[in-house]
């Protein structure tokens, strides 16, 4: 069996996910200012649109969350009564790893685009879409495939608030393949 | 022309030129700031608060800064420069090496291009870098909407008038 054949494990199934909505999740709580201020404190961001309601009213027409906090609003709680499993962010990434039988996977690049501002009281939902799955490539890490996944986010009114695109590389290391 | 809102200075597009350097931002990273940033972004993974885990499971020097917190630093760097009326529309980054307690982060940036879209929104495209001890750690690009003048507010743009 050639290496190319080995790397075809699960390929057809994974390709069937392209451009399909998967792993829809709604945040477990409303966007709130405590987290906003803690995030700003962690990077000492004194931008008054996050701290001064008068300035926020003038510029952003009311308080908003820093756009880069987008993913915080749908990350699951660390613990919830009677929940046995914590859902993982980027579920498609882990599903690809498992389906393609590649034991290692890393995120190599990330791109985020922002839409409507996220405001205290909003409830953010997201779904993932596999956008591409590449041919087999060899890098210094190993042999495998690159993929691109979008996490598309919206608020409770259905307004698009942003999309995060993650490029991942799932691979088997060269030592395991006897190529190093 | 630059204008003020309360004590904050807001840059306008006419005052920005291709090749302009953003004022450098430095910060001494501590375990507290890394853990605070991870928890504020609701990232409970142990490599961001448990040194043994980070060293033994990730092969890292120490606990390290998570991705959303690096993005929050990037946003602060841009907003410090352009003021509260700038609106971050898009960023892209590639991470090289980890940021750990004891590191002195240095953010540098340059205006790569500027443009006006067909809705009249003014944009700057930035090239940014995060280094420690002169070594590159993360490289970023960002697209930011900037007012043309006082009264032109990128935050008022929505739907077809917002093309990030």
Interface residues (C-beta under 8 A of the other chain):
Chain A: X35 X38 X39 X40 X41 X42 X43 X44 X45 X47 X48 X49 X52 X54 X55 X58 X59 X60 X61 X66 X67 X68 X69 X71 X72 X75 X78 X107 X108 X109 X110 X111 X112 X113 X114 X115 X116 X117
Chain B: X5 X6 X7 X8 X27 X33 X36 X37 X39 X40 X41 X42 X43 X44 X67 X68 X69 X71 X72 X73 X74 X75 X76 X79 X80 X84 X85 X88 X89 X90 X91 X92 X93 X94 X153 X155 X156 X158 X162 X164
